[in-house]
Amino acid sequence: FSTDECKEIMDVLSQFECLITDYSSILYDFMLLDRPFILFPYDFEEYREKIGFAIDYETITPGHKPCSFTELKDALLDAKNKDFYREKRQQVCSLCNKYREGSSRRLLDMLKARNVQGL
């Protein structure tokens, strides 16, 4: 997507059955939906050398990682028919997403507790 097509991805993220991404942190938001995703790290070596990872990439990315178009098609079929990575994905989601629900309520309660004006 470009911002011309979708100003805010969070507004539509829940409409997707599967996510295809590279190294974007949107992956961890998508994990909250408990749906499969496919990682397409087409430039993995270059990314690792120039930017790097704070945590081991394999540990925090429980999903298909195709290296060719054929593997990408197979991964899409797998995502549709059998969620091979669900258990591991749920483990990583629990590590990366402390809260799964009620974020707005927690924020409002915190702001009220701090007597933030206008609430």
C-alpha positions as CSV (number, residue, x, y, z in Angstrom):
1,F,0.0,0.0,0.0
2,S,1.0,3.5,-0.5
3,T,-0.4,6.4,1.6
4,D,-2.4,7.4,-1.5
5,E,-4.4,4.2,-1.2
6,C,-4.6,3.9,2.6
7,K,-3.7,6.8,4.9
8,E,-3.5,4.6,8.0
9,I,-2.9,0.9,7.8
10,M,-4.3,0.3,11.2
11,D,-7.7,1.3,10.0
12,V,-7.8,-1.7,7.6
13,L,-5.4,-4.2,9.1
14,S,-8.2,-6.4,10.5
15,Q,-9.6,-6.9,7.0
16,F,-6.6,-9.1,5.9
17,E,-6.6,-12.8,6.3
18,C,-2.8,-13.0,5.8
19,L,0.0,-10.4,5.9
20,I,3.0,-10.4,3.6
21,T,5.8,-8.1,4.9
22,D,9.5,-7.8,5.2
23,Y,11.0,-6.4,8.4
24,S,8.2,-4.0,9.3
25,S,7.0,-3.9,12.9
26,I,3.4,-4.1,11.6
27,L,4.0,-7.8,12.0
28,Y,3.6,-7.5,15.8
29,D,0.4,-5.6,15.5
30,F,-0.9,-8.2,13.0
31,M,0.0,-10.9,15.5
32,L,-2.8,-9.6,17.7
33,L,-5.3,-10.8,15.1
34,D,-3.9,-14.4,15.4
35,R,-3.7,-14.8,11.6
36,P,-0.9,-16.2,9.5
37,F,1.7,-14.0,7.9
38,I,4.5,-14.5,5.4
39,L,7.9,-12.8,5.7
40,F,9.6,-12.0,2.4
41,P,13.2,-11.0,3.5
42,Y,14.4,-10.7,-0.1
43,D,17.5,-8.7,1.1
44,F,18.2,-10.4,4.4
45,E,22.0,-10.4,4.2
46,E,22.2,-6.8,3.2
47,Y,19.7,-5.7,5.9
48,R,21.5,-7.7,8.6
49,E,24.8,-6.1,7.7
50,K,23.6,-2.5,7.2
51,I,20.8,-2.2,9.7
52,G,20.9,-5.3,11.9
53,F,18.4,-6.9,14.3
54,A,18.0,-6.2,18.0
55,I,16.8,-9.8,18.5
56,D,17.5,-12.9,16.6
57,Y,15.3,-12.7,13.4
58,E,14.4,-16.4,13.4
59,T,13.3,-16.3,17.0
60,I,10.9,-13.4,16.6
61,T,9.4,-14.2,13.1
62,P,7.4,-17.4,13.3
63,G,6.2,-17.7,9.7
64,H,7.0,-18.8,6.2
65,K,10.0,-17.1,4.7
66,P,9.9,-17.9,1.0
67,C,12.9,-17.3,-1.2
68,S,11.2,-17.6,-4.6
69,F,7.9,-16.8,-6.3
70,T,7.0,-20.5,-6.2
71,E,7.7,-20.7,-2.5
72,L,5.6,-17.6,-2.0
73,K,2.7,-19.2,-3.8
74,D,3.1,-22.3,-1.7
75,A,3.3,-20.2,1.5
76,L,0.0,-18.5,0.6
77,L,-1.7,-21.8,0.0
78,D,-0.4,-23.1,3.4
79,A,-1.6,-19.9,5.1
80,K,-5.0,-20.5,3.7
81,N,-5.3,-24.2,4.3
82,K,-3.1,-25.0,7.4
83,D,-1.7,-22.6,9.9
84,F,1.6,-24.3,10.6
85,Y,3.0,-21.5,12.7
86,R,0.1,-20.7,15.0
87,E,1.5,-22.0,18.3
88,K,4.9,-20.4,17.8
89,R,3.3,-17.2,16.6
90,Q,1.1,-17.0,19.8
91,Q,4.2,-17.5,21.9
92,V,6.0,-14.6,20.2
93,C,2.9,-12.5,20.3
94,S,2.7,-12.9,24.1
95,L,6.3,-11.7,24.3
96,C,5.8,-8.7,22.1
97,N,2.3,-7.6,23.0
98,K,1.8,-7.3,26.8
99,Y,-1.8,-6.3,26.4
100,R,-4.2,-7.7,23.9
101,E,-7.4,-5.8,24.8
102,G,-8.5,-2.8,26.6
103,S,-5.8,-0.4,25.5
104,S,-8.1,2.6,25.2
105,R,-9.6,2.0,28.7
106,R,-6.1,1.6,30.3
107,L,-5.0,4.9,28.6
108,L,-8.2,6.8,29.7
109,D,-7.8,5.5,33.3
110,M,-4.2,6.5,33.4
111,L,-5.0,10.0,32.1
112,K,-7.8,10.4,34.6
113,A,-5.6,9.2,37.4
114,R,-3.1,11.9,36.5
115,N,-5.9,14.6,36.3
116,V,-5.3,15.4,32.7
117,Q,-7.6,18.2,31.7
118,G,-10.4,17.8,29.1
119,L,-11.5,14.3,30.0
